[in-house]
């Protein structure tokens, strides 16, 4: 999806806008890749060692960070669910 932008009066502002749009596009591409290869459900069913290996196998640092973030979120959500289950008596 290409956004149309008008030229900004200030060159630095225009460069910042273009850089931001480039980052957003790159983030979408990475997220699309992660959506196909590593969903939260598949992360939650993996063991700790498998998850760490999956994170290390990422081709670049940016994707490694995304995978590590997803793994940490899944671990946090699992811990919250376990705590909720333990505390919920009725």
C-alpha positions in Angstrom: 0.0 0.0 0.0 1.6 3.3 -1.1 0.6 6.5 0.7 0.5 9.7 -1.2 2.3 12.5 0.5 2.6 16.1 -0.5 6.0 17.7 -0.5 6.7 19.5 2.8 8.1 23.0 2.8 11.1 22.1 4.9 13.5 19.6 3.5 14.4 18.1 6.9 10.7 17.6 7.6 10.2 15.9 4.3 13.2 13.6 4.9 11.8 12.8 8.4 8.4 11.9 7.0 9.9 9.7 4.3 12.2 8.0 6.8 9.2 7.3 9.1 7.1 5.9 6.2 10.1 3.7 5.3 10.3 2.3 8.9 6.6 1.7 9.0 6.8 -0.3 5.7 9.8 -2.3 7.0 8.0 -3.0 10.2 5.0 -4.3 8.3 7.1 -6.6 6.2 8.8 -8.0 9.3 5.4 -8.4 11.0 4.1 -10.2 7.9 7.1 -12.6 8.0 6.5 -13.3 11.7 2.8 -13.8 11.2 3.6 -16.6 8.8 6.5 -18.2 10.6 5.8 -17.7 14.3 2.4 -17.0 15.8 1.8 -16.6 19.5 0.0 -20.0 19.7 3.1 -21.8 18.3 5.4 -19.9 20.6 3.4 -20.8 23.6 3.6 -24.5 22.8 7.4 -24.6 22.5 9.8 -25.4 25.2 12.2 -22.8 26.5 15.2 -24.3 24.5 13.2 -24.5 21.3 12.0 -20.9 21.7 15.6 -19.6 22.3 16.8 -21.5 19.3 14.0 -20.1 17.2 15.0 -16.6 18.3 18.7 -17.2 17.5 17.8 -18.5 14.0 16.4 -15.1 12.8 18.3 -13.8 9.8 18.9 -10.3 11.1 19.0 -8.4 14.4 15.7 -6.7 13.8 13.8 -9.9 13.3 15.7 -11.5 16.3 14.4 -8.6 18.4 10.8 -9.1 17.1 11.0 -12.8 17.9 12.5 -12.2 21.3 9.7 -9.7 22.0 7.0 -12.2 20.9 8.6 -15.0 23.0 8.7 -12.7 26.1 5.1 -11.7 25.6 4.0 -15.3 25.3 5.9 -16.2 28.4 4.4 -13.3 30.3 0.9 -14.2 29.2 1.4 -17.8 30.2 2.6 -16.7 33.6 -0.4 -14.4 34.0 -2.8 -17.2 33.0 -1.2 -19.6 35.4 -1.5 -17.0 38.2 -5.1 -16.2 37.3 -5.9 -19.9 37.3 -4.2 -20.4 40.6 -6.0 -17.5 42.3 -9.4 -18.1 40.8 -11.2 -20.3 43.3 -14.8 -20.4 42.1 
